[in-house]
């Protein structure tokens, strides 16, 4: 057991929320900054669409390796401690992205960035489910709202510094160094934890039954989320003739829509229930995909990004809460299993879009999001809270 100064129940609820929200915010600020400067990285290293997609696939591979490792460590040492350790490693890897002088060192830094960032995602979601259990509150949507807010801040930082002529390396280094002390201060809180009994589990947690459907629901949402996060800027440039300096606005409006919906998530889920909330999410996702597919102007594309943001916003909070309620798997292992699907989608979506775009066009590649919305509708019933088993 860790050595807390007081029990979790003795800590002010607001301070607990701030600590965990700081972790979500810090993680996504770095991811948002990275996504906002992908056009600059593509140009700096003279990358084709599929070459950029391959680099993004390396990030996905690193993250997928980080998910089960973080899940097992969180079971043994607690989500709070592992979150803090992986945050420090994520900052170091961001500095690696900033300083990489060659494509090979950039690829190594990308793998480390995915490994630490993906692992931190699992650890902080485990910490969040621990907090929900202790307080009895629906906090998961608000934590994920902070993640989306961080994406907005990362995108906005691109809108600010690109006109100033900053290279992506300078941008990454300054953001990492500014975010480091803020996150350390925010996450500094005592947190009690009882280690879980050691269990023999496969390296990649295997989901079964309804939890597997939960995984696929989340995979579809996060594939789309990852696609918009990493390709929205290039989409606006190539399809709607938006300038590079203005292109990060796509990610900004998408992430802002997610923030708004996630901040409203406790009310939406409380009134609709997880099942109907999942159906509403799938509906908005399909609508947004259709608008983007038909978009011929920047305005139409931005409207589509807003609808997609509203549709994808609650998928991750619903899935993580559903995994945390599992009665057939340890909490951290269930969360890690769903996270493998969820964050795997965020990271696999961009390279998949890149490969399709190279063979066809970026406009055609984003038609994939229509099919993903349909699968979300089919798998939405799995979000109903369990009564017996999973």
Secondary structure, DSSP 8 states (H G I E B T S, - for coil): ----SS-GGGS-HHHHHHHHHHHHHHHHHHHHHHHHTHHHHHHHTT--HHHHHHHHHHHHHHHHHHHHHHHHHHHHH-HHHHHHHHHHHHHHHHHHHHH--SHHHHHHHHHHHHHHHHHHHHHHHHHHHHHHHHH----HHHHHHHHHHHHHHHHHHHHHHHTTT--HHHHHHHHHHHHHHHHHHHH---------------SS----HHHHHHHHHHHHHHHHHHHHHHHHHHHHHHHH---HHHHTHHHHHHHHHHHHHHHTHHHHHHHHHHHHHHHHHHHHHHHHHHHHHH--SHHHHHHHHHHHHHHHHHHHHHHHHHHHT-SSS-HHHHHHHHHHHHHHHHHHHHHHHHHHHHHS-HHHHTTHHHHHHHHHHHHGGGGS--SS--
